[in-house]
Amino acid sequence: MNDKYNKSPSKHISVDSSHASSNGVPITVNGKTKIVPVGSTLLTRKNKLIDSYKLKAQARKQAMPKTEQKAVSKRLEEVQILNAKPQQ
């Protein structure tokens, strides 16, 4: 939950926070209820529980190629500047 739950209205997903306990929060998707423990995320389309830290790590991993590509492009610019013929 952690205020990150997508609160968009959905007739297929309901959260029963009144019955939350130390075991987790009951979430009903298409009539099937699952207890989502603390530190876990329910992927509703797959009806699968996954540790939240794994989702965050996966998101960082997907973002890395962009960062690496920016670094490569910047380095290439620097090399081109160094190799450019001086203007007369």
PDB file with one MODEL, atoms N, CA, C and O in Angstrom:
MODEL        1
ATOM      1  N   MET A   1       0.845  -1.166   0.000  1.00  0.00           N
ATOM      2  CA  MET A   1       0.000   0.000   0.000  1.00  0.00           C
ATOM      3  C   MET A   1       0.898   1.239   0.000  1.00  0.00           C
ATOM      4  O   MET A   1       1.007   1.897  -1.035  1.00  0.00           O
ATOM      5  N   ASN A   2       1.525   1.574   1.083  1.00  0.00           N
ATOM      6  CA  ASN A   2       2.534   2.648   1.164  1.00  0.00           C
ATOM      7  C   ASN A   2       2.211   3.868   0.309  1.00  0.00           C
ATOM      8  O   ASN A   2       3.122   4.508  -0.215  1.00  0.00           O
ATOM      9  N   ASP A   3       0.948   4.195   0.161  1.00  0.00           N
ATOM     10  CA  ASP A   3       0.500   5.333  -0.644  1.00  0.00           C
ATOM     11  C   ASP A   3       0.970   5.236  -2.093  1.00  0.00           C
ATOM     12  O   ASP A   3       0.978   6.244  -2.800  1.00  0.00           O
ATOM     13  N   LYS A   4       1.359   4.055  -2.549  1.00  0.00           N
ATOM     14  CA  LYS A   4       1.776   3.879  -3.936  1.00  0.00           C
ATOM     15  C   LYS A   4       0.736   3.092  -4.717  1.00  0.00           C
ATOM     16  O   LYS A   4       0.893   2.884  -5.920  1.00  0.00           O
ATOM     17  N   TYR A   5      -0.317   2.656  -4.054  1.00  0.00           N
ATOM     18  CA  TYR A   5      -1.355   1.888  -4.726  1.00  0.00           C
ATOM     19  C   TYR A   5      -2.062   2.765  -5.739  1.00  0.00           C
ATOM     20  O   TYR A   5      -2.413   3.909  -5.449  1.00  0.00           O
ATOM     21  N   ASN A   6      -2.265   2.233  -6.907  1.00  0.00           N
ATOM     22  CA  ASN A   6      -2.977   2.959  -7.950  1.00  0.00           C
ATOM     23  C   ASN A   6      -4.441   3.033  -7.551  1.00  0.00           C
ATOM     24  O   ASN A   6      -5.147   2.026  -7.592  1.00  0.00           O
ATOM     25  N   LYS A   7      -4.898   4.201  -7.171  1.00  0.00           N
ATOM     26  CA  LYS A   7      -6.252   4.371  -6.660  1.00  0.00           C
ATOM     27  C   LYS A   7      -7.270   4.629  -7.763  1.00  0.00           C
ATOM     28  O   LYS A   7      -8.380   5.085  -7.490  1.00  0.00           O
ATOM     29  N   SER A   8      -6.897   4.341  -9.006  1.00  0.00           N
ATOM     30  CA  SER A   8      -7.846   4.536 -10.089  1.00  0.00           C
ATOM     31  C   SER A   8      -9.012   3.575  -9.892  1.00  0.00           C
ATOM     32  O   SER A   8      -8.816   2.435  -9.471  1.00  0.00           O
ATOM     33  N   PRO A   9     -10.212   4.029 -10.192  1.00  0.00           N
ATOM     34  CA  PRO A   9     -11.377   3.165  -9.956  1.00  0.00           C
ATOM     35  C   PRO A   9     -11.341   1.935 -10.860  1.00  0.00           C
ATOM     36  O   PRO A   9     -11.120   2.040 -12.066  1.00  0.00           O
ATOM     37  N   SER A  10     -11.556   0.798 -10.271  1.00  0.00           N
ATOM     38  CA  SER A  10     -11.613  -0.447 -11.030  1.00  0.00           C
ATOM     39  C   SER A  10     -12.657  -1.345 -10.407  1.00  0.00           C
ATOM     40  O   SER A  10     -12.656  -1.568  -9.196  1.00  0.00           O
ATOM     41  N   LYS A  11     -13.544  -1.858 -11.233  1.00  0.00           N
ATOM     42  CA  LYS A  11     -14.568  -2.761 -10.711  1.00  0.00           C
ATOM     43  C   LYS A  11     -14.010  -4.161 -10.500  1.00  0.00           C
ATOM     44  O   LYS A  11     -14.689  -5.016  -9.932  1.00  0.00           O
ATOM     45  N   HIS A  12     -12.776  -4.409 -10.952  1.00  0.00           N
ATOM     46  CA  HIS A  12     -12.174  -5.735 -10.852  1.00  0.00           C
ATOM     47  C   HIS A  12     -11.212  -5.875  -9.678  1.00  0.00           C
ATOM     48  O   HIS A  12     -10.854  -6.991  -9.302  1.00  0.00           O
ATOM     49  N   ILE A  13     -10.789  -4.752  -9.094  1.00  0.00           N
ATOM     50  CA  ILE A  13      -9.806  -4.791  -8.007  1.00  0.00           C
ATOM     51  C   ILE A  13     -10.353  -4.046  -6.797  1.00  0.00           C
ATOM     52  O   ILE A  13     -10.826  -2.915  -6.914  1.00  0.00           O
ATOM     53  N   SER A  14     -10.286  -4.688  -5.634  1.00  0.00           N
ATOM     54  CA  SER A  14     -10.682  -3.999  -4.401  1.00  0.00           C
ATOM     55  C   SER A  14      -9.696  -4.342  -3.296  1.00  0.00           C
ATOM     56  O   SER A  14      -9.192  -5.462  -3.208  1.00  0.00           O
ATOM     57  N   VAL A  15      -9.437  -3.351  -2.459  1.00  0.00           N
ATOM     58  CA  VAL A  15      -8.507  -3.499  -1.344  1.00  0.00           C
ATOM     59  C   VAL A  15      -9.312  -3.399  -0.057  1.00  0.00           C
ATOM     60  O   VAL A  15     -10.053  -2.438   0.151  1.00  0.00           O
ATOM     61  N   ASP A  16      -9.159  -4.404   0.808  1.00  0.00           N
ATOM     62  CA  ASP A  16      -9.890  -4.422   2.075  1.00  0.00           C
ATOM     63  C   ASP A  16      -8.939  -4.018   3.197  1.00  0.00           C
ATOM     64  O   ASP A  16      -8.489  -4.859   3.975  1.00  0.00           O
ATOM     65  N   SER A  17      -8.638  -2.716   3.273  1.00  0.00           N
ATOM     66  CA  SER A  17      -7.675  -2.253   4.272  1.00  0.00           C
ATOM     67  C   SER A  17      -8.215  -2.373   5.692  1.00  0.00           C
ATOM     68  O   SER A  17      -7.437  -2.329   6.645  1.00  0.00           O
ATOM     69  N   SER A  18      -9.534  -2.525   5.859  1.00  0.00           N
ATOM     70  CA  SER A  18     -10.089  -2.682   7.212  1.00  0.00           C
ATOM     71  C   SER A  18      -9.695  -4.035   7.807  1.00  0.00           C
ATOM     72  O   SER A  18      -9.705  -4.186   9.029  1.00  0.00           O
ATOM     73  N   HIS A  19      -9.352  -5.008   6.987  1.00  0.00           N
ATOM     74  CA  HIS A  19      -8.934  -6.318   7.477  1.00  0.00           C
ATOM     75  C   HIS A  19      -7.419  -6.534   7.342  1.00  0.00           C
ATOM     76  O   HIS A  19      -6.941  -7.669   7.355  1.00  0.00           O
ATOM     77  N   ALA A  20      -6.689  -5.449   7.215  1.00  0.00           N
ATOM     78  CA  ALA A  20      -5.231  -5.555   7.152  1.00  0.00           C
ATOM     79  C   ALA A  20      -4.698  -6.035   8.493  1.00  0.00           C
ATOM     80  O   ALA A  20      -5.227  -5.694   9.550  1.00  0.00           O
ATOM     81  N   SER A  21      -3.651  -6.823   8.426  1.00  0.00           N
ATOM     82  CA  SER A  21      -3.026  -7.333   9.651  1.00  0.00           C
ATOM     83  C   SER A  21      -1.522  -7.380   9.449  1.00  0.00           C
ATOM     84  O   SER A  21      -1.007  -6.910   8.434  1.00  0.00           O
ATOM     85  N   SER A  22      -0.828  -7.944  10.410  1.00  0.00           N
ATOM     86  CA  SER A  22       0.624  -8.075  10.267  1.00  0.00           C
ATOM     87  C   SER A  22       0.976  -9.069   9.173  1.00  0.00           C
ATOM     88  O   SER A  22       2.115  -9.103   8.708  1.00  0.00           O
ATOM     89  N   ASN A  23       0.005  -9.879   8.756  1.00  0.00           N
ATOM     90  CA  ASN A  23       0.231 -10.828   7.656  1.00  0.00           C
ATOM     91  C   ASN A  23       0.164 -10.152   6.298  1.00  0.00           C
ATOM     92  O   ASN A  23       0.760 -10.637   5.337  1.00  0.00           O
ATOM     93  N   GLY A  24      -0.555  -9.040   6.205  1.00  0.00           N
ATOM     94  CA  GLY A  24      -0.672  -8.331   4.940  1.00  0.00           C
ATOM     95  C   GLY A  24      -2.049  -7.727   4.750  1.00  0.00           C
ATOM     96  O   GLY A  24      -2.827  -7.608   5.696  1.00  0.00           O
ATOM     97  N   VAL A  25      -2.338  -7.349   3.520  1.00  0.00           N
ATOM     98  CA  VAL A  25      -3.598  -6.699   3.169  1.00  0.00           C
ATOM     99  C   VAL A  25      -4.343  -7.577   2.166  1.00  0.00           C
ATOM    100  O   VAL A  25      -3.766  -7.999   1.164  1.00  0.00           O
ATOM    101  N   PRO A  26      -5.628  -7.857   2.430  1.00  0.00           N
ATOM    102  CA  PRO A  26      -6.400  -8.635   1.454  1.00  0.00           C
ATOM    103  C   PRO A  26      -6.745  -7.791   0.226  1.00  0.00           C
ATOM    104  O   PRO A  26      -7.309  -6.702   0.343  1.00  0.00           O
ATOM    105  N   ILE A  27      -6.402  -8.307  -0.937  1.00  0.00           N
ATOM    106  CA  ILE A  27      -6.727  -7.645  -2.191  1.00  0.00           C
ATOM    107  C   ILE A  27      -7.501  -8.645  -3.036  1.00  0.00           C
ATOM    108  O   ILE A  27      -7.077  -9.785  -3.227  1.00  0.00           O
ATOM    109  N   THR A  28      -8.650  -8.190  -3.540  1.00  0.00           N
ATOM    110  CA  THR A  28      -9.494  -9.051  -4.356  1.00  0.00           C
ATOM    111  C   THR A  28      -9.391  -8.608  -5.811  1.00  0.00           C
ATOM    112  O   THR A  28      -9.624  -7.445  -6.142  1.00  0.00           O
ATOM    113  N   VAL A  29      -9.039  -9.556  -6.666  1.00  0.00           N
ATOM    114  CA  VAL A  29      -8.930  -9.301  -8.107  1.00  0.00           C
ATOM    115  C   VAL A  29      -9.834 -10.314  -8.811  1.00  0.00           C
ATOM    116  O   VAL A  29      -9.645 -11.525  -8.703  1.00  0.00           O
ATOM    117  N   ASN A  30     -10.805  -9.791  -9.523  1.00  0.00           N
ATOM    118  CA  ASN A  30     -11.752 -10.645 -10.259  1.00  0.00           C
ATOM    119  C   ASN A  30     -12.354 -11.746  -9.377  1.00  0.00           C
ATOM    120  O   ASN A  30     -12.473 -12.895  -9.803  1.00  0.00           O
ATOM    121  N   GLY A  31     -12.728 -11.386  -8.154  1.00  0.00           N
ATOM    122  CA  GLY A  31     -13.388 -12.320  -7.259  1.00  0.00           C
ATOM    123  C   GLY A  31     -12.466 -13.233  -6.471  1.00  0.00           C
ATOM    124  O   GLY A  31     -12.945 -13.995  -5.630  1.00  0.00           O
ATOM    125  N   LYS A  32     -11.172 -13.187  -6.708  1.00  0.00           N
ATOM    126  CA  LYS A  32     -10.222 -14.017  -5.970  1.00  0.00           C
ATOM    127  C   LYS A  32      -9.414 -13.127  -5.037  1.00  0.00           C
ATOM    128  O   LYS A  32      -8.819 -12.136  -5.460  1.00  0.00           O
ATOM    129  N   THR A  33      -9.402 -13.502  -3.748  1.00  0.00           N
ATOM    130  CA  THR A  33      -8.717 -12.701  -2.741  1.00  0.00           C
ATOM    131  C   THR A  33      -7.360 -13.302  -2.406  1.00  0.00           C
ATOM    132  O   THR A  33      -7.219 -14.512  -2.230  1.00  0.00           O
ATOM    133  N   LYS A  34      -6.372 -12.429  -2.323  1.00  0.00           N
ATOM    134  CA  LYS A  34      -5.019 -12.822  -1.909  1.00  0.00           C
ATOM    135  C   LYS A  34      -4.568 -11.881  -0.812  1.00  0.00           C
ATOM    136  O   LYS A  34      -4.874 -10.689  -0.834  1.00  0.00           O
ATOM    137  N   ILE A  35      -3.842 -12.422   0.141  1.00  0.00           N
ATOM    138  CA  ILE A  35      -3.217 -11.604   1.176  1.00  0.00           C
ATOM    139  C   ILE A  35      -1.851 -11.182   0.625  1.00  0.00           C
ATOM    140  O   ILE A  35      -1.013 -12.023   0.298  1.00  0.00           O
ATOM    141  N   VAL A  36      -1.646  -9.873   0.530  1.00  0.00           N
ATOM    142  CA  VAL A  36      -0.374  -9.345   0.030  1.00  0.00           C
ATOM    143  C   VAL A  36       0.463  -8.922   1.230  1.00  0.00           C
ATOM    144  O   VAL A  36       0.141  -7.937   1.893  1.00  0.00           O
ATOM    145  N   PRO A  37       1.535  -9.659   1.514  1.00  0.00           N
ATOM    146  CA  PRO A  37       2.366  -9.343   2.670  1.00  0.00           C
ATOM    147  C   PRO A  37       3.140  -8.042   2.496  1.00  0.00           C
ATOM    148  O   PRO A  37       3.317  -7.541   1.386  1.00  0.00           O
ATOM    149  N   VAL A  38       3.590  -7.519   3.620  1.00  0.00           N
ATOM    150  CA  VAL A  38       4.409  -6.314   3.612  1.00  0.00           C
ATOM    151  C   VAL A  38       5.668  -6.596   2.799  1.00  0.00           C
ATOM    152  O   VAL A  38       6.292  -7.646   2.951  1.00  0.00           O
ATOM    153  N   GLY A  39       6.036  -5.650   1.935  1.00  0.00           N
ATOM    154  CA  GLY A  39       7.237  -5.803   1.120  1.00  0.00           C
ATOM    155  C   GLY A  39       7.001  -6.554  -0.174  1.00  0.00           C
ATOM    156  O   GLY A  39       7.944  -6.843  -0.911  1.00  0.00           O
ATOM    157  N   SER A  40       5.735  -6.873  -0.456  1.00  0.00           N
ATOM    158  CA  SER A  40       5.407  -7.590  -1.690  1.00  0.00           C
ATOM    159  C   SER A  40       4.484  -6.745  -2.542  1.00  0.00           C
ATOM    160  O   SER A  40       3.816  -5.835  -2.051  1.00  0.00           O
ATOM    161  N   THR A  41       4.458  -7.063  -3.827  1.00  0.00           N
ATOM    162  CA  THR A  41       3.577  -6.393  -4.774  1.00  0.00           C
ATOM    163  C   THR A  41       2.787  -7.464  -5.499  1.00  0.00           C
ATOM    164  O   THR A  41       3.332  -8.494  -5.895  1.00  0.00           O
ATOM    165  N   LEU A  42       1.502  -7.213  -5.670  1.00  0.00           N
ATOM    166  CA  LEU A  42       0.646  -8.127  -6.414  1.00  0.00           C
ATOM    167  C   LEU A  42       0.547  -7.628  -7.843  1.00  0.00           C
ATOM    168  O   LEU A  42       0.036  -6.537  -8.097  1.00  0.00           O
ATOM    169  N   LEU A  43       1.037  -8.432  -8.773  1.00  0.00           N
ATOM    170  CA  LEU A  43       0.894  -8.112 -10.187  1.00  0.00           C
ATOM    171  C   LEU A  43      -0.476  -8.627 -10.603  1.00  0.00           C
ATOM    172  O   LEU A  43      -0.663  -9.823 -10.824  1.00  0.00           O
ATOM    173  N   THR A  44      -1.433  -7.704 -10.706  1.00  0.00           N
ATOM    174  CA  THR A  44      -2.829  -8.104 -10.864  1.00  0.00           C
ATOM    175  C   THR A  44      -3.101  -8.799 -12.192  1.00  0.00           C
ATOM    176  O   THR A  44      -3.944  -9.695 -12.251  1.00  0.00           O
ATOM    177  N   ARG A  45      -2.423  -8.416 -13.239  1.00  0.00           N
ATOM    178  CA  ARG A  45      -2.688  -9.054 -14.534  1.00  0.00           C
ATOM    179  C   ARG A  45      -2.199 -10.498 -14.570  1.00  0.00           C
ATOM    180  O   ARG A  45      -2.762 -11.341 -15.269  1.00  0.00           O
ATOM    181  N   LYS A  46      -1.136 -10.771 -13.802  1.00  0.00           N
ATOM    182  CA  LYS A  46      -0.593 -12.131 -13.762  1.00  0.00           C
ATOM    183  C   LYS A  46      -1.060 -12.886 -12.525  1.00  0.00           C
ATOM    184  O   LYS A  46      -0.828 -14.088 -12.403  1.00  0.00           O
ATOM    185  N   ASN A  47      -1.725 -12.175 -11.599  1.00  0.00           N
ATOM    186  CA  ASN A  47      -2.154 -12.731 -10.315  1.00  0.00           C
ATOM    187  C   ASN A  47      -0.974 -13.395  -9.613  1.00  0.00           C
ATOM    188  O   ASN A  47      -1.059 -14.539  -9.167  1.00  0.00           O
ATOM    189  N   LYS A  48       0.129 -12.651  -9.524  1.00  0.00           N
ATOM    190  CA  LYS A  48       1.375 -13.176  -8.990  1.00  0.00           C
ATOM    191  C   LYS A  48       1.948 -12.209  -7.966  1.00  0.00           C
ATOM    192  O   LYS A  48       1.928 -10.994  -8.165  1.00  0.00           O
ATOM    193  N   LEU A  49       2.462 -12.757  -6.866  1.00  0.00           N
ATOM    194  CA  LEU A  49       3.143 -11.953  -5.852  1.00  0.00           C
ATOM    195  C   LEU A  49       4.634 -11.912  -6.161  1.00  0.00           C
ATOM    196  O   LEU A  49       5.230 -12.917  -6.549  1.00  0.00           O
ATOM    197  N   ILE A  50       5.224 -10.740  -5.984  1.00  0.00           N
ATOM    198  CA  ILE A  50       6.663 -10.585  -6.199  1.00  0.00           C
ATOM    199  C   ILE A  50       7.196  -9.632  -5.131  1.00  0.00           C
ATOM    200  O   ILE A  50       6.502  -8.706  -4.712  1.00  0.00           O
ATOM    201  N   ASP A  51       8.420  -9.863  -4.701  1.00  0.00           N
ATOM    202  CA  ASP A  51       9.033  -8.961  -3.714  1.00  0.00           C
ATOM    203  C   ASP A  51       9.216  -7.592  -4.348  1.00  0.00           C
ATOM    204  O   ASP A  51       9.714  -7.484  -5.469  1.00  0.00           O
ATOM    205  N   SER A  52       8.815  -6.550  -3.637  1.00  0.00           N
ATOM    206  CA  SER A  52       8.866  -5.193  -4.173  1.00  0.00           C
ATOM    207  C   SER A  52      10.279  -4.769  -4.546  1.00  0.00           C
ATOM    208  O   SER A  52      10.468  -4.048  -5.525  1.00  0.00           O
ATOM    209  N   TYR A  53      11.277  -5.209  -3.776  1.00  0.00           N
ATOM    210  CA  TYR A  53      12.648  -4.805  -4.082  1.00  0.00           C
ATOM    211  C   TYR A  53      13.093  -5.352  -5.439  1.00  0.00           C
ATOM    212  O   TYR A  53      13.934  -4.746  -6.102  1.00  0.00           O
ATOM    213  N   LYS A  54      12.539  -6.487  -5.856  1.00  0.00           N
ATOM    214  CA  LYS A  54      12.896  -7.045  -7.155  1.00  0.00           C
ATOM    215  C   LYS A  54      12.343  -6.174  -8.282  1.00  0.00           C
ATOM    216  O   LYS A  54      12.989  -6.012  -9.317  1.00  0.00           O
ATOM    217  N   LEU A  55      11.151  -5.615  -8.082  1.00  0.00           N
ATOM    218  CA  LEU A  55      10.582  -4.713  -9.084  1.00  0.00           C
ATOM    219  C   LEU A  55      11.438  -3.463  -9.224  1.00  0.00           C
ATOM    220  O   LEU A  55      11.688  -2.989 -10.332  1.00  0.00           O
ATOM    221  N   LYS A  56      11.884  -2.933  -8.086  1.00  0.00           N
ATOM    222  CA  LYS A  56      12.716  -1.732  -8.118  1.00  0.00           C
ATOM    223  C   LYS A  56      14.050  -2.015  -8.805  1.00  0.00           C
ATOM    224  O   LYS A  56      14.533  -1.204  -9.594  1.00  0.00           O
ATOM    225  N   ALA A  57      14.642  -3.172  -8.499  1.00  0.00           N
ATOM    226  CA  ALA A  57      15.913  -3.544  -9.126  1.00  0.00           C
ATOM    227  C   ALA A  57      15.737  -3.725 -10.630  1.00  0.00           C
ATOM    228  O   ALA A  57      16.603  -3.333 -11.412  1.00  0.00           O
ATOM    229  N   GLN A  58      14.621  -4.314 -11.028  1.00  0.00           N
ATOM    230  CA  GLN A  58      14.347  -4.516 -12.446  1.00  0.00           C
ATOM    231  C   GLN A  58      14.177  -3.179 -13.160  1.00  0.00           C
ATOM    232  O   GLN A  58      14.651  -3.014 -14.284  1.00  0.00           O
ATOM    233  N   ALA A  59      13.506  -2.225 -12.518  1.00  0.00           N
ATOM    234  CA  ALA A  59      13.315  -0.902 -13.115  1.00  0.00           C
ATOM    235  C   ALA A  59      14.656  -0.188 -13.281  1.00  0.00           C
ATOM    236  O   ALA A  59      14.897   0.461 -14.299  1.00  0.00           O
ATOM    237  N   ARG A  60      15.532  -0.311 -12.271  1.00  0.00           N
ATOM    238  CA  ARG A  60      16.858   0.310 -12.374  1.00  0.00           C
ATOM    239  C   ARG A  60      17.664  -0.333 -13.488  1.00  0.00           C
ATOM    240  O   ARG A  60      18.375   0.353 -14.223  1.00  0.00           O
ATOM    241  N   LYS A  61      17.555  -1.652 -13.614  1.00  0.00           N
ATOM    242  CA  LYS A  61      18.306  -2.362 -14.638  1.00  0.00           C
ATOM    243  C   LYS A  61      17.841  -1.932 -16.034  1.00  0.00           C
ATOM    244  O   LYS A  61      18.659  -1.792 -16.943  1.00  0.00           O
ATOM    245  N   GLN A  62      16.545  -1.725 -16.205  1.00  0.00           N
ATOM    246  CA  GLN A  62      16.026  -1.294 -17.493  1.00  0.00           C
ATOM    247  C   GLN A  62      16.460   0.130 -17.808  1.00  0.00           C
ATOM    248  O   GLN A  62      16.635   0.471 -18.978  1.00  0.00           O
ATOM    249  N   ALA A  63      16.636   0.957 -16.804  1.00  0.00           N
ATOM    250  CA  ALA A  63      17.033   2.349 -17.012  1.00  0.00           C
ATOM    251  C   ALA A  63      18.525   2.471 -17.299  1.00  0.00           C
ATOM    252  O   ALA A  63      18.952   3.460 -17.895  1.00  0.00           O
ATOM    253  N   MET A  64      19.321   1.498 -16.894  1.00  0.00           N
ATOM    254  CA  MET A  64      20.770   1.578 -17.058  1.00  0.00           C
ATOM    255  C   MET A  64      21.240   1.718 -18.497  1.00  0.00           C
ATOM    256  O   MET A  64      22.123   2.538 -18.748  1.00  0.00           O
ATOM    257  N   PRO A  65      20.711   0.976 -19.449  1.00  0.00           N
ATOM    258  CA  PRO A  65      21.222   1.143 -20.812  1.00  0.00           C
ATOM    259  C   PRO A  65      21.132   2.578 -21.312  1.00  0.00           C
ATOM    260  O   PRO A  65      22.013   3.036 -22.040  1.00  0.00           O
ATOM    261  N   LYS A  66      20.080   3.290 -20.930  1.00  0.00           N
ATOM    262  CA  LYS A  66      19.955   4.685 -21.324  1.00  0.00           C
ATOM    263  C   LYS A  66      21.102   5.499 -20.727  1.00  0.00           C
ATOM    264  O   LYS A  66      21.698   6.336 -21.405  1.00  0.00           O
ATOM    265  N   THR A  67      21.402   5.249 -19.472  1.00  0.00           N
ATOM    266  CA  THR A  67      22.479   5.967 -18.796  1.00  0.00           C
ATOM    267  C   THR A  67      23.815   5.647 -19.447  1.00  0.00           C
ATOM    268  O   THR A  67      24.627   6.539 -19.691  1.00  0.00           O
ATOM    269  N   GLU A  68      24.039   4.363 -19.728  1.00  0.00           N
ATOM    270  CA  GLU A  68      25.292   3.965 -20.371  1.00  0.00           C
ATOM    271  C   GLU A  68      25.397   4.588 -21.758  1.00  0.00           C
ATOM    272  O   GLU A  68      26.470   5.044 -22.153  1.00  0.00           O
ATOM    273  N   GLN A  69      24.299   4.611 -22.493  1.00  0.00           N
ATOM    274  CA  GLN A  69      24.313   5.186 -23.835  1.00  0.00           C
ATOM    275  C   GLN A  69      24.619   6.678 -23.786  1.00  0.00           C
ATOM    276  O   GLN A  69      25.339   7.193 -24.641  1.00  0.00           O
ATOM    277  N   LYS A  70      24.074   7.376 -22.787  1.00  0.00           N
ATOM    278  CA  LYS A  70      24.378   8.800 -22.634  1.00  0.00           C
ATOM    279  C   LYS A  70      25.860   9.007 -22.363  1.00  0.00           C
ATOM    280  O   LYS A  70      26.471   9.930 -22.902  1.00  0.00           O
ATOM    281  N   ALA A  71      26.441   8.148 -21.527  1.00  0.00           N
ATOM    282  CA  ALA A  71      27.868   8.264 -21.209  1.00  0.00           C
ATOM    283  C   ALA A  71      28.719   8.015 -22.454  1.00  0.00           C
ATOM    284  O   ALA A  71      29.704   8.715 -22.686  1.00  0.00           O
ATOM    285  N   VAL A  72      28.339   7.024 -23.247  1.00  0.00           N
ATOM    286  CA  VAL A  72      29.080   6.722 -24.474  1.00  0.00           C
ATOM    287  C   VAL A  72      28.978   7.892 -25.445  1.00  0.00           C
ATOM    288  O   VAL A  72      29.977   8.283 -26.049  1.00  0.00           O
ATOM    289  N   SER A  73      27.790   8.450 -25.600  1.00  0.00           N
ATOM    290  CA  SER A  73      27.599   9.586 -26.514  1.00  0.00           C
ATOM    291  C   SER A  73      28.425  10.787 -26.068  1.00  0.00           C
ATOM    292  O   SER A  73      29.035  11.466 -26.893  1.00  0.00           O
ATOM    293  N   LYS A  74      28.443  11.049 -24.764  1.00  0.00           N
ATOM    294  CA  LYS A  74      29.211  12.172 -24.236  1.00  0.00           C
ATOM    295  C   LYS A  74      30.705  11.978 -24.498  1.00  0.00           C
ATOM    296  O   LYS A  74      31.397  12.910 -24.908  1.00  0.00           O
ATOM    297  N   ARG A  75      31.189  10.773 -24.261  1.00  0.00           N
ATOM    298  CA  ARG A  75      32.605  10.471 -24.491  1.00  0.00           C
ATOM    299  C   ARG A  75      32.954  10.622 -25.974  1.00  0.00           C
ATOM    300  O   ARG A  75      34.021  11.136 -26.309  1.00  0.00           O
ATOM    301  N   LEU A  76      32.066  10.181 -26.856  1.00  0.00           N
ATOM    302  CA  LEU A  76      32.286  10.304 -28.295  1.00  0.00           C
ATOM    303  C   LEU A  76      32.373  11.775 -28.697  1.00  0.00           C
ATOM    304  O   LEU A  76      33.216  12.146 -29.514  1.00  0.00           O
ATOM    305  N   GLU A  77      31.520  12.598 -28.137  1.00  0.00           N
ATOM    306  CA  GLU A  77      31.577  14.043 -28.409  1.00  0.00           C
ATOM    307  C   GLU A  77      32.932  14.614 -27.993  1.00  0.00           C
ATOM    308  O   GLU A  77      33.543  15.396 -28.721  1.00  0.00           O
ATOM    309  N   GLU A  78      33.390  14.205 -26.805  1.00  0.00           N
ATOM    310  CA  GLU A  78      34.671  14.708 -26.311  1.00  0.00           C
ATOM    311  C   GLU A  78      35.813  14.289 -27.224  1.00  0.00           C
ATOM    312  O   GLU A  78      36.708  15.089 -27.496  1.00  0.00           O
ATOM    313  N   VAL A  79      35.799  13.051 -27.700  1.00  0.00           N
ATOM    314  CA  VAL A  79      36.846  12.562 -28.600  1.00  0.00           C
ATOM    315  C   VAL A  79      36.793  13.329 -29.919  1.00  0.00           C
ATOM    316  O   VAL A  79      37.833  13.695 -30.467  1.00  0.00           O
ATOM    317  N   GLN A  80      35.608  13.570 -30.422  1.00  0.00           N
ATOM    318  CA  GLN A  80      35.474  14.321 -31.678  1.00  0.00           C
ATOM    319  C   GLN A  80      36.014  15.727 -31.541  1.00  0.00           C
ATOM    320  O   GLN A  80      36.631  16.252 -32.467  1.00  0.00           O
ATOM    321  N   ILE A  81      35.786  16.339 -30.394  1.00  0.00           N
ATOM    322  CA  ILE A  81      36.298  17.700 -30.162  1.00  0.00           C
ATOM    323  C   ILE A  81      37.823  17.671 -30.133  1.00  0.00           C
ATOM    324  O   ILE A  81      38.469  18.536 -30.725  1.00  0.00           O
ATOM    325  N   LEU A  82      38.399  16.693 -29.456  1.00  0.00           N
ATOM    326  CA  LEU A  82      39.855  16.590 -29.372  1.00  0.00           C
ATOM    327  C   LEU A  82      40.495  16.293 -30.736  1.00  0.00           C
ATOM    328  O   LEU A  82      41.601  16.753 -31.020  1.00  0.00           O
ATOM    329  N   ASN A  83      39.808  15.539 -31.559  1.00  0.00           N
ATOM    330  CA  ASN A  83      40.352  15.138 -32.867  1.00  0.00           C
ATOM    331  C   ASN A  83      40.020  16.130 -33.980  1.00  0.00           C
ATOM    332  O   ASN A  83      40.479  15.969 -35.111  1.00  0.00           O
ATOM    333  N   ALA A  84      39.239  17.136 -33.671  1.00  0.00           N
ATOM    334  CA  ALA A  84      38.847  18.098 -34.716  1.00  0.00           C
ATOM    335  C   ALA A  84      40.057  18.910 -35.141  1.00  0.00           C
ATOM    336  O   ALA A  84      40.935  19.211 -34.332  1.00  0.00           O
ATOM    337  N   LYS A  85      40.092  19.259 -36.414  1.00  0.00           N
ATOM    338  CA  LYS A  85      41.176  20.093 -36.937  1.00  0.00           C
ATOM    339  C   LYS A  85      40.979  21.516 -36.433  1.00  0.00           C
ATOM    340  O   LYS A  85      39.858  22.025 -36.425  1.00  0.00           O
ATOM    341  N   PRO A  86      42.044  22.145 -36.021  1.00  0.00           N
ATOM    342  CA  PRO A  86      41.906  23.533 -35.540  1.00  0.00           C
ATOM    343  C   PRO A  86      41.476  24.449 -36.672  1.00  0.00           C
ATOM    344  O   PRO A  86      41.905  24.311 -37.817  1.00  0.00           O
ATOM    345  N   GLN A  87      40.616  25.387 -36.312  1.00  0.00           N
ATOM    346  CA  GLN A  87      40.156  26.353 -37.312  1.00  0.00           C
ATOM    347  C   GLN A  87      41.218  27.435 -37.491  1.00  0.00           C
ATOM    348  O   GLN A  87      41.836  27.880 -36.524  1.00  0.00           O
ATOM    349  N   GLN A  88      41.418  27.844 -38.722  1.00  0.00           N
ATOM    350  CA  GLN A  88      42.462  28.854 -38.983  1.00  0.00           C
ATOM    351  C   GLN A  88      41.871  30.195 -39.224  1.00  0.00           C
ATOM    352  O   GLN A  88      42.600  31.158 -39.458  1.00  0.00           O
TER     353      GLN A  88
ENDMDL
END
